[in-house]
Amino acid sequence: MTSKDPFIERKEKAVIEDLKTAFSGYERLIRQVNLIRAWTVGLMVAALSWLVSGRPPSTVLVFIPAGVALFAFLVLELRERSSLKFNKSDVLRVEEILMLQDQTDYEQRLRDYEFRDIRLSKLTRADKIGHMLDSLFSPQIIFWYGFWLVILVFTAYKLRLG
């Protein structure tokens, strides 16, 4: 094995640490999404129970706060899922570099590698919102929040008729 340039050795260690950070960040984000989902279930079940119990003065007093809470959880989850996607793409980029067999290509890709925080700092607010909106069209998001919205609307509608 040929000796490497000190810059390459230093950057290689930093890139591997970046990979570890991306993995731990990914795990943290998964926990966040699960926590958001747990809160969604808890609040929506409470809202639906209150509606069905017949105790609220009107369905609007439950429906509006429940809808706002559902929207807030949706926004939080979109942000987390957007970050998950960003971390996943980082992990794949680093793994691709580490799998290169050609030493010259490997060293060049290491030189060109831009760390996640640097790339994140270059994103505009519009870019970040765009990434969040891309997550909106995930089948998981559509099913999860669509399910709760349909249940909430259906329950409120049935109570108004009945």
N, C-alpha and C positions, 0 to 999 in steps of 0.2 A: 504494500500500500504506500502510495506517495504521501509525503508530508503536505499538509494543507497550509494554506495562507492563514495567519492568525485571525483575520477578519472572518473568514469562513468558519473557523472553529468556534469563535465567539457567537456568531450569528446562528450557527447550527444549534448550539445549546439554548439560545434564546427562542428559537423557533420550536424546539421540543418543549420548552416550558410554556410557550404559547399554546401548543397542542394540549398539554395537560390542563391549562387554564380553560380552554374551550370545552374540554370534556367535563370538568367540574362545573363550569357555567351551564352546560347543557343539562346536567343532573339537577342543578338548582332550579332552572327554568321549568323542568318537568314537575318538580315538587310544587312550584308556584301555580302551574296550570291545574294540578290536582287540587290544590287548596282553593283556588277560584271556583272550581267545579263543586267542591264540597259546600262552599258558602252559597253557591247558586241553588243547590238542592235544598239546603236548609231554609233559605229565605223564601224560595218559591213554595215549598211545602207549607211553611207557616202562612204565607199569603193565601194559598188555596184553602187551607184549613179554616182560616178566618172567614173567607168568602162562604164556604160551605156551611159553616156553623150558624150563619145568619145573624151574627152579632154586629157586623159593621153597619153604621147608619146608611151607607150606600156602597155599591160596588166600586164606584169611582174612587172612594177614599182608600181602597185597597189596590185597585187596578193601576192607578197612576204611580204610586210609590213602587209597586212591584215591577212595573214596566221600566221605571227609571233605574231601579236596582239591576234589572236584567240587562239593560243597555250599558250600565257602568261595568258590569262583569264582562260583557262582551268586549268592550274597549280594552279592559285590562288583559283579557285573554288574547286578543289580537296583538297587543304589544308583546306579550310573552312569546306567542307563536312566531311572530316576526323575528324576535331575537333567537329563538330556537333554529329557525331556518338559516339565519346569518351564521350562527355557531356551526351548524352542520356543514355549510359550504366551506367554512374555514377549516374544519377538520378534514374534509375531503381534499382540499387544496394542499394541506401539509402532508397528508398521507401520500398523495400523488407525488410530491417532491421526494419524500423519503423512499419511495419505491423505484426511483430512477436508478438505472444501473450505469449509465454513462456518467463518469465523474465530471467531465466538463459541463455537461448539461445540468447535472446536479448542482454544481457550484454556481452556475449562472442563475439557476432558478432560486437558489438561496440568496444570492445578491439582490435579485429582483423582488424577493418576498417583502410584502408590506404588511406590517403587523395590524391586527384587528383594530386596536384603538386608534391608530393613525387613519385607517380607512373609515372608521366610524366618525371621526372628527371632520372628515371631508364631506359627509352626507349632510344635505340641507334638511330642514324640517319637512319640506315638501317630499323629499326622497323617503324619509322615515315614515311619513303618513302614507305614501304610496305603497311601501312595503307592508304596512299594517293592513291596508285595504286589499292587497293581494291575498293576505291570510283569510280575509272575509269569505272567500270563495272555496275554502276548504270544506269538503263534504262533512267532516267532523263538526266544524263550526255551524254549518247550515243545519245539520240534523239536531245538534244539542240545543242551540238557542231557538231554532224553529219549533222544536218539540215543546219547550217551555212556553213560548209565545202562544202557540196553538192551544195548549192546555189552559193557559190563563184567559185567553179571549173566549174560548169555548165555555169555560166555567162562568165567566162574567155574563156572557150572552144567555146561557141557560138560566141563570139567576134572575136576569132582568125579565125574561119571558115567564118564568115560573113563579 
